[in-house]
Amino acid sequence: MTTKLRTLTPEEHATLQAYALENGRRWKSKLREDWMNARTTGILQALRNSHGPSWLVSYSLTKRSPPTEGE
């Protein structure tokens, strides 16, 4: 059974973008390692708990969900 994960908030997406810029081309591997070794806090740790490492594999910084009404 596959569970559909909620769309990231703009703040979550921005946090991942900042992490990627800071950690370079292999940012996903670095983030997965940080998650597995409990080296993240705040939004990054919340994403690990809500979406998990397997979600990270398919996540793309260039894919953005359409803005919700009011954005």
CHARMM internal coordinates of N, CA and C (Angstrom, degrees):
IC EDIT
DIST 1 N 1 CA 1.4483
DIST 1 CA 1 C 1.5367
ANGL 1 N 1 CA 1 C 109.33
DIST 1 C 2 N 1.3127
ANGL 1 CA 1 C 2 N 117.34
DIHE 1 N 1 CA 1 C 2 N 128.27
DIST 2 N 2 CA 1.4543
ANGL 1 C 2 N 2 CA 122.24
DIHE 1 CA 1 C 2 N 2 CA -179.64
DIST 2 CA 2 C 1.5238
ANGL 2 N 2 CA 2 C 109.29
DIHE 1 C 2 N 2 CA 2 C -101.04
DIST 2 C 3 N 1.3042
ANGL 2 CA 2 C 3 N 116.32
DIHE 2 N 2 CA 2 C 3 N 132.81
DIST 3 N 3 CA 1.4508
ANGL 2 C 3 N 3 CA 121.51
DIHE 2 CA 2 C 3 N 3 CA 177.59
DIST 3 CA 3 C 1.5143
ANGL 3 N 3 CA 3 C 108.52
DIHE 2 C 3 N 3 CA 3 C -103.75
DIST 3 C 4 N 1.3316
ANGL 3 CA 3 C 4 N 116.87
DIHE 3 N 3 CA 3 C 4 N 130.03
DIST 4 N 4 CA 1.4549
ANGL 3 C 4 N 4 CA 120.72
DIHE 3 CA 3 C 4 N 4 CA 178.47
DIST 4 CA 4 C 1.5228
ANGL 4 N 4 CA 4 C 108.82
DIHE 3 C 4 N 4 CA 4 C -79.14
DIST 4 C 5 N 1.3134
ANGL 4 CA 4 C 5 N 115.16
DIHE 4 N 4 CA 4 C 5 N 126.59
DIST 5 N 5 CA 1.4626
ANGL 4 C 5 N 5 CA 120.31
DIHE 4 CA 4 C 5 N 5 CA 179.98
DIST 5 CA 5 C 1.5219
ANGL 5 N 5 CA 5 C 109.57
DIHE 4 C 5 N 5 CA 5 C -84.67
DIST 5 C 6 N 1.3010
ANGL 5 CA 5 C 6 N 115.55
DIHE 5 N 5 CA 5 C 6 N 150.89
DIST 6 N 6 CA 1.4623
ANGL 5 C 6 N 6 CA 119.79
DIHE 5 CA 5 C 6 N 6 CA 178.00
DIST 6 CA 6 C 1.5239
ANGL 6 N 6 CA 6 C 109.96
DIHE 5 C 6 N 6 CA 6 C -68.47
DIST 6 C 7 N 1.3131
ANGL 6 CA 6 C 7 N 116.14
DIHE 6 N 6 CA 6 C 7 N 155.37
DIST 7 N 7 CA 1.4494
ANGL 6 C 7 N 7 CA 122.97
DIHE 6 CA 6 C 7 N 7 CA 177.21
DIST 7 CA 7 C 1.5295
ANGL 7 N 7 CA 7 C 109.25
DIHE 6 C 7 N 7 CA 7 C -70.87
DIST 7 C 8 N 1.3023
ANGL 7 CA 7 C 8 N 116.28
DIHE 7 N 7 CA 7 C 8 N 144.40
DIST 8 N 8 CA 1.4599
ANGL 7 C 8 N 8 CA 119.90
DIHE 7 CA 7 C 8 N 8 CA 178.04
DIST 8 CA 8 C 1.5184
ANGL 8 N 8 CA 8 C 111.19
DIHE 7 C 8 N 8 CA 8 C -67.35
DIST 8 C 9 N 1.3093
ANGL 8 CA 8 C 9 N 115.52
DIHE 8 N 8 CA 8 C 9 N 148.44
DIST 9 N 9 CA 1.4565
ANGL 8 C 9 N 9 CA 120.63
DIHE 8 CA 8 C 9 N 9 CA 173.89
DIST 9 CA 9 C 1.5286
ANGL 9 N 9 CA 9 C 107.98
DIHE 8 C 9 N 9 CA 9 C -77.57
DIST 9 C 10 N 1.3291
ANGL 9 CA 9 C 10 N 117.93
DIHE 9 N 9 CA 9 C 10 N 160.64
DIST 10 N 10 CA 1.4684
ANGL 9 C 10 N 10 CA 119.57
DIHE 9 CA 9 C 10 N 10 CA 175.37
DIST 10 CA 10 C 1.5337
ANGL 10 N 10 CA 10 C 112.21
DIHE 9 C 10 N 10 CA 10 C -56.29
DIST 10 C 11 N 1.3204
ANGL 10 CA 10 C 11 N 117.26
DIHE 10 N 10 CA 10 C 11 N -36.07
DIST 11 N 11 CA 1.4700
ANGL 10 C 11 N 11 CA 120.74
DIHE 10 CA 10 C 11 N 11 CA 179.36
DIST 11 CA 11 C 1.5281
ANGL 11 N 11 CA 11 C 111.14
DIHE 10 C 11 N 11 CA 11 C -66.63
DIST 11 C 12 N 1.3273
ANGL 11 CA 11 C 12 N 117.49
DIHE 11 N 11 CA 11 C 12 N -40.58
DIST 12 N 12 CA 1.4631
ANGL 11 C 12 N 12 CA 121.02
DIHE 11 CA 11 C 12 N 12 CA 177.84
DIST 12 CA 12 C 1.5281
ANGL 12 N 12 CA 12 C 110.49
DIHE 11 C 12 N 12 CA 12 C -64.69
DIST 12 C 13 N 1.3211
ANGL 12 CA 12 C 13 N 115.97
DIHE 12 N 12 CA 12 C 13 N -44.72
DIST 13 N 13 CA 1.4640
ANGL 12 C 13 N 13 CA 120.01
DIHE 12 CA 12 C 13 N 13 CA 178.62
DIST 13 CA 13 C 1.5332
ANGL 13 N 13 CA 13 C 110.60
DIHE 12 C 13 N 13 CA 13 C -61.15
DIST 13 C 14 N 1.3275
ANGL 13 CA 13 C 14 N 116.51
DIHE 13 N 13 CA 13 C 14 N -43.80
DIST 14 N 14 CA 1.4722
ANGL 13 C 14 N 14 CA 120.77
DIHE 13 CA 13 C 14 N 14 CA 179.56
DIST 14 CA 14 C 1.5290
ANGL 14 N 14 CA 14 C 110.99
DIHE 13 C 14 N 14 CA 14 C -63.26
DIST 14 C 15 N 1.3130
ANGL 14 CA 14 C 15 N 117.28
DIHE 14 N 14 CA 14 C 15 N -37.21
DIST 15 N 15 CA 1.4681
ANGL 14 C 15 N 15 CA 121.22
DIHE 14 CA 14 C 15 N 15 CA 178.83
DIST 15 CA 15 C 1.5225
ANGL 15 N 15 CA 15 C 110.28
DIHE 14 C 15 N 15 CA 15 C -65.01
DIST 15 C 16 N 1.3315
ANGL 15 CA 15 C 16 N 117.00
DIHE 15 N 15 CA 15 C 16 N -41.92
DIST 16 N 16 CA 1.4626
ANGL 15 C 16 N 16 CA 120.55
DIHE 15 CA 15 C 16 N 16 CA 177.26
DIST 16 CA 16 C 1.5256
ANGL 16 N 16 CA 16 C 111.15
DIHE 15 C 16 N 16 CA 16 C -66.23
DIST 16 C 17 N 1.3298
ANGL 16 CA 16 C 17 N 117.14
DIHE 16 N 16 CA 16 C 17 N -39.24
DIST 17 N 17 CA 1.4660
ANGL 16 C 17 N 17 CA 120.38
DIHE 16 CA 16 C 17 N 17 CA 177.26
DIST 17 CA 17 C 1.5271
ANGL 17 N 17 CA 17 C 110.70
DIHE 16 C 17 N 17 CA 17 C -61.15
DIST 17 C 18 N 1.3216
ANGL 17 CA 17 C 18 N 116.37
DIHE 17 N 17 CA 17 C 18 N -44.58
DIST 18 N 18 CA 1.4636
ANGL 17 C 18 N 18 CA 120.57
DIHE 17 CA 17 C 18 N 18 CA 179.95
DIST 18 CA 18 C 1.5266
ANGL 18 N 18 CA 18 C 110.60
DIHE 17 C 18 N 18 CA 18 C -63.68
DIST 18 C 19 N 1.3176
ANGL 18 CA 18 C 19 N 117.11
DIHE 18 N 18 CA 18 C 19 N -40.96
DIST 19 N 19 CA 1.4613
ANGL 18 C 19 N 19 CA 121.07
DIHE 18 CA 18 C 19 N 19 CA 178.26
DIST 19 CA 19 C 1.5248
ANGL 19 N 19 CA 19 C 109.97
DIHE 18 C 19 N 19 CA 19 C -62.72
DIST 19 C 20 N 1.3306
ANGL 19 CA 19 C 20 N 116.21
DIHE 19 N 19 CA 19 C 20 N -43.78
DIST 20 N 20 CA 1.4728
ANGL 19 C 20 N 20 CA 120.87
DIHE 19 CA 19 C 20 N 20 CA 179.98
DIST 20 CA 20 C 1.5288
ANGL 20 N 20 CA 20 C 111.00
DIHE 19 C 20 N 20 CA 20 C -62.31
DIST 20 C 21 N 1.3213
ANGL 20 CA 20 C 21 N 117.25
DIHE 20 N 20 CA 20 C 21 N -43.92
DIST 21 N 21 CA 1.4682
ANGL 20 C 21 N 21 CA 120.75
DIHE 20 CA 20 C 21 N 21 CA 178.88
DIST 21 CA 21 C 1.5257
ANGL 21 N 21 CA 21 C 111.13
DIHE 20 C 21 N 21 CA 21 C -61.97
DIST 21 C 22 N 1.3043
ANGL 21 CA 21 C 22 N 115.84
DIHE 21 N 21 CA 21 C 22 N -38.46
DIST 22 N 22 CA 1.4568
ANGL 21 C 22 N 22 CA 121.19
DIHE 21 CA 21 C 22 N 22 CA -177.96
DIST 22 CA 22 C 1.5357
ANGL 22 N 22 CA 22 C 112.03
DIHE 21 C 22 N 22 CA 22 C -72.80
DIST 22 C 23 N 1.3374
ANGL 22 CA 22 C 23 N 116.48
DIHE 22 N 22 CA 22 C 23 N -30.18
DIST 23 N 23 CA 1.4682
ANGL 22 C 23 N 23 CA 120.22
DIHE 22 CA 22 C 23 N 23 CA -172.27
DIST 23 CA 23 C 1.5225
ANGL 23 N 23 CA 23 C 115.23
DIHE 22 C 23 N 23 CA 23 C -109.69
DIST 23 C 24 N 1.3171
ANGL 23 CA 23 C 24 N 117.47
DIHE 23 N 23 CA 23 C 24 N 0.41
DIST 24 N 24 CA 1.4567
ANGL 23 C 24 N 24 CA 120.47
DIHE 23 CA 23 C 24 N 24 CA 172.67
DIST 24 CA 24 C 1.5175
ANGL 24 N 24 CA 24 C 116.21
DIHE 23 C 24 N 24 CA 24 C 76.18
DIST 24 C 25 N 1.3109
ANGL 24 CA 24 C 25 N 113.90
DIHE 24 N 24 CA 24 C 25 N -163.73
DIST 25 N 25 CA 1.4575
ANGL 24 C 25 N 25 CA 123.33
DIHE 24 CA 24 C 25 N 25 CA -171.14
DIST 25 CA 25 C 1.5226
ANGL 25 N 25 CA 25 C 114.06
DIHE 24 C 25 N 25 CA 25 C -56.86
DIST 25 C 26 N 1.3053
ANGL 25 CA 25 C 26 N 118.02
DIHE 25 N 25 CA 25 C 26 N -33.53
DIST 26 N 26 CA 1.4711
ANGL 25 C 26 N 26 CA 121.71
DIHE 25 CA 25 C 26 N 26 CA -178.00
DIST 26 CA 26 C 1.5294
ANGL 26 N 26 CA 26 C 112.14
DIHE 25 C 26 N 26 CA 26 C -98.96
DIST 26 C 27 N 1.3299
ANGL 26 CA 26 C 27 N 116.09
DIHE 26 N 26 CA 26 C 27 N 32.96
DIST 27 N 27 CA 1.4575
ANGL 26 C 27 N 27 CA 120.81
DIHE 26 CA 26 C 27 N 27 CA -175.01
DIST 27 CA 27 C 1.5196
ANGL 27 N 27 CA 27 C 113.44
DIHE 26 C 27 N 27 CA 27 C -59.11
DIST 27 C 28 N 1.3253
ANGL 27 CA 27 C 28 N 117.94
DIHE 27 N 27 CA 27 C 28 N -35.40
DIST 28 N 28 CA 1.4689
ANGL 27 C 28 N 28 CA 119.79
DIHE 27 CA 27 C 28 N 28 CA -179.15
DIST 28 CA 28 C 1.5246
ANGL 28 N 28 CA 28 C 111.19
DIHE 27 C 28 N 28 CA 28 C -65.78
DIST 28 C 29 N 1.3117
ANGL 28 CA 28 C 29 N 116.52
DIHE 28 N 28 CA 28 C 29 N -42.55
DIST 29 N 29 CA 1.4698
ANGL 28 C 29 N 29 CA 119.96
DIHE 28 CA 28 C 29 N 29 CA 177.80
DIST 29 CA 29 C 1.5227
ANGL 29 N 29 CA 29 C 110.64
DIHE 28 C 29 N 29 CA 29 C -62.89
DIST 29 C 30 N 1.3192
ANGL 29 CA 29 C 30 N 115.85
DIHE 29 N 29 CA 29 C 30 N -41.97
DIST 30 N 30 CA 1.4719
ANGL 29 C 30 N 30 CA 120.85
DIHE 29 CA 29 C 30 N 30 CA 179.21
DIST 30 CA 30 C 1.5259
ANGL 30 N 30 CA 30 C 110.36
DIHE 29 C 30 N 30 CA 30 C -64.38
DIST 30 C 31 N 1.3314
ANGL 30 CA 30 C 31 N 117.14
DIHE 30 N 30 CA 30 C 31 N -43.55
DIST 31 N 31 CA 1.4633
ANGL 30 C 31 N 31 CA 120.00
DIHE 30 CA 30 C 31 N 31 CA -179.88
DIST 31 CA 31 C 1.5238
ANGL 31 N 31 CA 31 C 110.53
DIHE 30 C 31 N 31 CA 31 C -65.62
DIST 31 C 32 N 1.3146
ANGL 31 CA 31 C 32 N 117.10
DIHE 31 N 31 CA 31 C 32 N -43.42
DIST 32 N 32 CA 1.4728
ANGL 31 C 32 N 32 CA 120.16
DIHE 31 CA 31 C 32 N 32 CA 178.27
DIST 32 CA 32 C 1.5394
ANGL 32 N 32 CA 32 C 109.77
DIHE 31 C 32 N 32 CA 32 C -59.25
DIST 32 C 33 N 1.3237
ANGL 32 CA 32 C 33 N 116.50
DIHE 32 N 32 CA 32 C 33 N -42.92
DIST 33 N 33 CA 1.4645
ANGL 32 C 33 N 33 CA 120.52
DIHE 32 CA 32 C 33 N 33 CA 177.63
DIST 33 CA 33 C 1.5283
ANGL 33 N 33 CA 33 C 110.97
DIHE 32 C 33 N 33 CA 33 C -63.15
DIST 33 C 34 N 1.3253
ANGL 33 CA 33 C 34 N 116.73
DIHE 33 N 33 CA 33 C 34 N -43.92
DIST 34 N 34 CA 1.4702
ANGL 33 C 34 N 34 CA 120.56
DIHE 33 CA 33 C 34 N 34 CA 177.91
DIST 34 CA 34 C 1.5284
ANGL 34 N 34 CA 34 C 110.78
DIHE 33 C 34 N 34 CA 34 C -61.66
DIST 34 C 35 N 1.3305
ANGL 34 CA 34 C 35 N 116.64
DIHE 34 N 34 CA 34 C 35 N -41.22
DIST 35 N 35 CA 1.4686
ANGL 34 C 35 N 35 CA 120.13
DIHE 34 CA 34 C 35 N 35 CA 177.88
DIST 35 CA 35 C 1.5189
ANGL 35 N 35 CA 35 C 111.01
DIHE 34 C 35 N 35 CA 35 C -61.65
DIST 35 C 36 N 1.3292
ANGL 35 CA 35 C 36 N 116.51
DIHE 35 N 35 CA 35 C 36 N -45.56
DIST 36 N 36 CA 1.4631
ANGL 35 C 36 N 36 CA 120.86
DIHE 35 CA 35 C 36 N 36 CA -176.04
DIST 36 CA 36 C 1.5285
ANGL 36 N 36 CA 36 C 112.37
DIHE 35 C 36 N 36 CA 36 C -68.44
DIST 36 C 37 N 1.3311
ANGL 36 CA 36 C 37 N 116.65
DIHE 36 N 36 CA 36 C 37 N -23.56
DIST 37 N 37 CA 1.4621
ANGL 36 C 37 N 37 CA 121.21
DIHE 36 CA 36 C 37 N 37 CA -179.30
DIST 37 CA 37 C 1.5265
ANGL 37 N 37 CA 37 C 112.87
DIHE 36 C 37 N 37 CA 37 C -107.74
DIST 37 C 38 N 1.3352
ANGL 37 CA 37 C 38 N 115.93
DIHE 37 N 37 CA 37 C 38 N 17.64
DIST 38 N 38 CA 1.4727
ANGL 37 C 38 N 38 CA 122.51
DIHE 37 CA 37 C 38 N 38 CA 175.92
DIST 38 CA 38 C 1.5252
ANGL 38 N 38 CA 38 C 112.81
DIHE 37 C 38 N 38 CA 38 C 53.63
DIST 38 C 39 N 1.3530
ANGL 38 CA 38 C 39 N 115.90
DIHE 38 N 38 CA 38 C 39 N 45.41
DIST 39 N 39 CA 1.4672
ANGL 38 C 39 N 39 CA 120.57
DIHE 38 CA 38 C 39 N 39 CA -179.91
DIST 39 CA 39 C 1.5195
ANGL 39 N 39 CA 39 C 112.73
DIHE 38 C 39 N 39 CA 39 C -107.65
DIST 39 C 40 N 1.3218
ANGL 39 CA 39 C 40 N 118.04
DIHE 39 N 39 CA 39 C 40 N 17.32
DIST 40 N 40 CA 1.4631
ANGL 39 C 40 N 40 CA 120.18
DIHE 39 CA 39 C 40 N 40 CA 176.86
DIST 40 CA 40 C 1.5187
ANGL 40 N 40 CA 40 C 109.45
DIHE 39 C 40 N 40 CA 40 C -119.70
DIST 40 C 41 N 1.3242
ANGL 40 CA 40 C 41 N 114.62
DIHE 40 N 40 CA 40 C 41 N 157.97
DIST 41 N 41 CA 1.4624
ANGL 40 C 41 N 41 CA 121.09
DIHE 40 CA 40 C 41 N 41 CA 177.94
DIST 41 CA 41 C 1.5227
ANGL 41 N 41 CA 41 C 107.92
DIHE 40 C 41 N 41 CA 41 C -138.84
DIST 41 C 42 N 1.2894
ANGL 41 CA 41 C 42 N 116.58
DIHE 41 N 41 CA 41 C 42 N 177.75
DIST 42 N 42 CA 1.4572
ANGL 41 C 42 N 42 CA 122.40
DIHE 41 CA 41 C 42 N 42 CA 173.24
DIST 42 CA 42 C 1.5174
ANGL 42 N 42 CA 42 C 113.87
DIHE 41 C 42 N 42 CA 42 C 56.90
DIST 42 C 43 N 1.3237
ANGL 42 CA 42 C 43 N 115.27
DIHE 42 N 42 CA 42 C 43 N -133.02
DIST 43 N 43 CA 1.4625
ANGL 42 C 43 N 43 CA 122.10
DIHE 42 CA 42 C 43 N 43 CA -175.93
DIST 43 CA 43 C 1.5248
ANGL 43 N 43 CA 43 C 111.65
DIHE 42 C 43 N 43 CA 43 C -60.81
DIST 43 C 44 N 1.3178
ANGL 43 CA 43 C 44 N 117.96
DIHE 43 N 43 CA 43 C 44 N -42.27
DIST 44 N 44 CA 1.4619
ANGL 43 C 44 N 44 CA 119.74
DIHE 43 CA 43 C 44 N 44 CA -179.01
DIST 44 CA 44 C 1.5259
ANGL 44 N 44 CA 44 C 111.42
DIHE 43 C 44 N 44 CA 44 C -62.94
DIST 44 C 45 N 1.3115
ANGL 44 CA 44 C 45 N 117.64
DIHE 44 N 44 CA 44 C 45 N -40.23
DIST 45 N 45 CA 1.4648
ANGL 44 C 45 N 45 CA 119.71
DIHE 44 CA 44 C 45 N 45 CA 179.00
DIST 45 CA 45 C 1.5287
ANGL 45 N 45 CA 45 C 110.22
DIHE 44 C 45 N 45 CA 45 C -70.54
DIST 45 C 46 N 1.3226
ANGL 45 CA 45 C 46 N 117.16
DIHE 45 N 45 CA 45 C 46 N -37.27
DIST 46 N 46 CA 1.4684
ANGL 45 C 46 N 46 CA 120.46
DIHE 45 CA 45 C 46 N 46 CA 177.86
DIST 46 CA 46 C 1.5321
ANGL 46 N 46 CA 46 C 110.49
DIHE 45 C 46 N 46 CA 46 C -62.91
DIST 46 C 47 N 1.3350
ANGL 46 CA 46 C 47 N 117.20
DIHE 46 N 46 CA 46 C 47 N -38.19
DIST 47 N 47 CA 1.4655
ANGL 46 C 47 N 47 CA 120.41
DIHE 46 CA 46 C 47 N 47 CA 176.85
DIST 47 CA 47 C 1.5237
ANGL 47 N 47 CA 47 C 111.04
DIHE 46 C 47 N 47 CA 47 C -66.11
DIST 47 C 48 N 1.3078
ANGL 47 CA 47 C 48 N 117.44
DIHE 47 N 47 CA 47 C 48 N -38.18
DIST 48 N 48 CA 1.4574
ANGL 47 C 48 N 48 CA 119.66
DIHE 47 CA 47 C 48 N 48 CA 176.72
DIST 48 CA 48 C 1.5247
ANGL 48 N 48 CA 48 C 109.53
DIHE 47 C 48 N 48 CA 48 C -60.92
DIST 48 C 49 N 1.3244
ANGL 48 CA 48 C 49 N 116.13
DIHE 48 N 48 CA 48 C 49 N -43.79
DIST 49 N 49 CA 1.4584
ANGL 48 C 49 N 49 CA 120.24
DIHE 48 CA 48 C 49 N 49 CA -178.19
DIST 49 CA 49 C 1.5260
ANGL 49 N 49 CA 49 C 112.66
DIHE 48 C 49 N 49 CA 49 C -70.11
DIST 49 C 50 N 1.3212
ANGL 49 CA 49 C 50 N 117.57
DIHE 49 N 49 CA 49 C 50 N -35.98
DIST 50 N 50 CA 1.4670
ANGL 49 C 50 N 50 CA 120.10
DIHE 49 CA 49 C 50 N 50 CA -176.08
DIST 50 CA 50 C 1.5220
ANGL 50 N 50 CA 50 C 113.62
DIHE 49 C 50 N 50 CA 50 C -88.35
DIST 50 C 51 N 1.3283
ANGL 50 CA 50 C 51 N 117.38
DIHE 50 N 50 CA 50 C 51 N -34.54
DIST 51 N 51 CA 1.4656
ANGL 50 C 51 N 51 CA 120.75
DIHE 50 CA 50 C 51 N 51 CA -173.61
DIST 51 CA 51 C 1.5328
ANGL 51 N 51 CA 51 C 113.07
DIHE 50 C 51 N 51 CA 51 C -113.24
DIST 51 C 52 N 1.3085
ANGL 51 CA 51 C 52 N 117.57
DIHE 51 N 51 CA 51 C 52 N -34.54
DIST 52 N 52 CA 1.4591
ANGL 51 C 52 N 52 CA 121.67
DIHE 51 CA 51 C 52 N 52 CA 174.78
DIST 52 CA 52 C 1.5209
ANGL 52 N 52 CA 52 C 115.71
DIHE 51 C 52 N 52 CA 52 C 81.94
DIST 52 C 53 N 1.3221
ANGL 52 CA 52 C 53 N 115.24
DIHE 52 N 52 CA 52 C 53 N 162.85
DIST 53 N 53 CA 1.4596
ANGL 52 C 53 N 53 CA 121.95
DIHE 52 CA 52 C 53 N 53 CA -177.72
DIST 53 CA 53 C 1.5318
ANGL 53 N 53 CA 53 C 114.29
DIHE 52 C 53 N 53 CA 53 C -61.17
DIST 53 C 54 N 1.3091
ANGL 53 CA 53 C 54 N 118.44
DIHE 53 N 53 CA 53 C 54 N -34.92
DIST 54 N 54 CA 1.4713
ANGL 53 C 54 N 54 CA 119.26
DIHE 53 CA 53 C 54 N 54 CA -178.84
DIST 54 CA 54 C 1.5331
ANGL 54 N 54 CA 54 C 110.96
DIHE 53 C 54 N 54 CA 54 C -66.66
DIST 54 C 55 N 1.3278
ANGL 54 CA 54 C 55 N 118.14
DIHE 54 N 54 CA 54 C 55 N -30.96
DIST 55 N 55 CA 1.4648
ANGL 54 C 55 N 55 CA 122.17
DIHE 54 CA 54 C 55 N 55 CA 177.03
DIST 55 CA 55 C 1.5299
ANGL 55 N 55 CA 55 C 109.86
DIHE 54 C 55 N 55 CA 55 C -65.44
DIST 55 C 56 N 1.3123
ANGL 55 CA 55 C 56 N 117.11
DIHE 55 N 55 CA 55 C 56 N -36.79
DIST 56 N 56 CA 1.4595
ANGL 55 C 56 N 56 CA 121.78
DIHE 55 CA 55 C 56 N 56 CA -176.04
DIST 56 CA 56 C 1.5254
ANGL 56 N 56 CA 56 C 111.92
DIHE 55 C 56 N 56 CA 56 C -58.86
DIST 56 C 57 N 1.3201
ANGL 56 CA 56 C 57 N 117.21
DIHE 56 N 56 CA 56 C 57 N -34.10
DIST 57 N 57 CA 1.4630
ANGL 56 C 57 N 57 CA 122.00
DIHE 56 CA 56 C 57 N 57 CA -178.70
DIST 57 CA 57 C 1.5295
ANGL 57 N 57 CA 57 C 111.02
DIHE 56 C 57 N 57 CA 57 C -56.93
DIST 57 C 58 N 1.3245
ANGL 57 CA 57 C 58 N 117.34
DIHE 57 N 57 CA 57 C 58 N -41.83
DIST 58 N 58 CA 1.4668
ANGL 57 C 58 N 58 CA 120.31
DIHE 57 CA 57 C 58 N 58 CA -176.49
DIST 58 CA 58 C 1.5268
ANGL 58 N 58 CA 58 C 113.56
DIHE 57 C 58 N 58 CA 58 C -93.32
DIST 58 C 59 N 1.3171
ANGL 58 CA 58 C 59 N 117.38
DIHE 58 N 58 CA 58 C 59 N -6.68
DIST 59 N 59 CA 1.4626
ANGL 58 C 59 N 59 CA 120.29
DIHE 58 CA 58 C 59 N 59 CA -178.97
DIST 59 CA 59 C 1.5273
ANGL 59 N 59 CA 59 C 110.68
DIHE 58 C 59 N 59 CA 59 C -70.01
DIST 59 C 60 N 1.3210
ANGL 59 CA 59 C 60 N 115.84
DIHE 59 N 59 CA 59 C 60 N 140.18
DIST 60 N 60 CA 1.4613
ANGL 59 C 60 N 60 CA 121.05
DIHE 59 CA 59 C 60 N 60 CA 177.64
DIST 60 CA 60 C 1.5203
ANGL 60 N 60 CA 60 C 109.49
DIHE 59 C 60 N 60 CA 60 C -127.89
DIST 60 C 61 N 1.3087
ANGL 60 CA 60 C 61 N 116.38
DIHE 60 N 60 CA 60 C 61 N 133.45
DIST 61 N 61 CA 1.4671
ANGL 60 C 61 N 61 CA 120.40
DIHE 60 CA 60 C 61 N 61 CA 177.65
DIST 61 CA 61 C 1.5227
ANGL 61 N 61 CA 61 C 111.54
DIHE 60 C 61 N 61 CA 61 C -65.69
DIST 61 C 62 N 1.3272
ANGL 61 CA 61 C 62 N 117.07
DIHE 61 N 61 CA 61 C 62 N -25.59
DIST 62 N 62 CA 1.4633
ANGL 61 C 62 N 62 CA 119.75
DIHE 61 CA 61 C 62 N 62 CA -177.21
DIST 62 CA 62 C 1.5171
ANGL 62 N 62 CA 62 C 112.88
DIHE 61 C 62 N 62 CA 62 C -82.62
DIST 62 C 63 N 1.3267
ANGL 62 CA 62 C 63 N 118.07
DIHE 62 N 62 CA 62 C 63 N -19.08
DIST 63 N 63 CA 1.4673
ANGL 62 C 63 N 63 CA 120.40
DIHE 62 CA 62 C 63 N 63 CA 177.88
DIST 63 CA 63 C 1.5107
ANGL 63 N 63 CA 63 C 108.47
DIHE 62 C 63 N 63 CA 63 C -84.55
DIST 63 C 64 N 1.2792
ANGL 63 CA 63 C 64 N 116.17
DIHE 63 N 63 CA 63 C 64 N 122.27
DIST 64 N 64 CA 1.4713
ANGL 63 C 64 N 64 CA 120.77
DIHE 63 CA 63 C 64 N 64 CA 175.69
DIST 64 CA 64 C 1.5022
ANGL 64 N 64 CA 64 C 108.17
DIHE 63 C 64 N 64 CA 64 C -123.22
DIST 64 C 65 N 1.2845
ANGL 64 CA 64 C 65 N 116.14
DIHE 64 N 64 CA 64 C 65 N 141.62
DIST 65 N 65 CA 1.4522
ANGL 64 C 65 N 65 CA 118.88
DIHE 64 CA 64 C 65 N 65 CA 175.67
DIST 65 CA 65 C 1.5200
ANGL 65 N 65 CA 65 C 108.49
DIHE 64 C 65 N 65 CA 65 C -74.11
DIST 65 C 66 N 1.3382
ANGL 65 CA 65 C 66 N 117.80
DIHE 65 N 65 CA 65 C 66 N 154.30
DIST 66 N 66 CA 1.4628
ANGL 65 C 66 N 66 CA 118.44
DIHE 65 CA 65 C 66 N 66 CA 177.88
DIST 66 CA 66 C 1.5146
ANGL 66 N 66 CA 66 C 110.68
DIHE 65 C 66 N 66 CA 66 C -62.29
DIST 66 C 67 N 1.3203
ANGL 66 CA 66 C 67 N 117.82
DIHE 66 N 66 CA 66 C 67 N 146.68
DIST 67 N 67 CA 1.4745
ANGL 66 C 67 N 67 CA 119.36
DIHE 66 CA 66 C 67 N 67 CA -179.56
DIST 67 CA 67 C 1.5089
ANGL 67 N 67 CA 67 C 110.51
DIHE 66 C 67 N 67 CA 67 C -62.64
DIST 67 C 68 N 1.3127
ANGL 67 CA 67 C 68 N 115.13
DIHE 67 N 67 CA 67 C 68 N 144.15
DIST 68 N 68 CA 1.4568
ANGL 67 C 68 N 68 CA 119.52
DIHE 67 CA 67 C 68 N 68 CA 176.36
DIST 68 CA 68 C 1.5107
ANGL 68 N 68 CA 68 C 108.85
DIHE 67 C 68 N 68 CA 68 C -82.40
DIST 68 C 69 N 1.2964
ANGL 68 CA 68 C 69 N 115.91
DIHE 68 N 68 CA 68 C 69 N 161.34
DIST 69 N 69 CA 1.4671
ANGL 68 C 69 N 69 CA 120.08
DIHE 68 CA 68 C 69 N 69 CA -178.56
DIST 69 CA 69 C 1.5204
ANGL 69 N 69 CA 69 C 109.33
DIHE 68 C 69 N 69 CA 69 C -57.80
DIST 69 C 70 N 1.3050
ANGL 69 CA 69 C 70 N 116.97
DIHE 69 N 69 CA 69 C 70 N 134.89
DIST 70 N 70 CA 1.4515
ANGL 69 C 70 N 70 CA 121.67
DIHE 69 CA 69 C 70 N 70 CA -179.90
DIST 70 CA 70 C 1.5178
ANGL 70 N 70 CA 70 C 114.01
DIHE 69 C 70 N 70 CA 70 C 97.54
DIST 70 C 71 N 1.3165
ANGL 70 CA 70 C 71 N 118.38
DIHE 70 N 70 CA 70 C 71 N -7.07
DIST 71 N 71 CA 1.4766
ANGL 70 C 71 N 71 CA 120.25
DIHE 70 CA 70 C 71 N 71 CA 177.83
DIST 71 CA 71 C 1.4949
ANGL 71 N 71 CA 71 C 111.11
DIHE 70 C 71 N 71 CA 71 C -83.58
END
COOR INIT
IC SEED 1 N 1 CA 1 C
IC BUILD
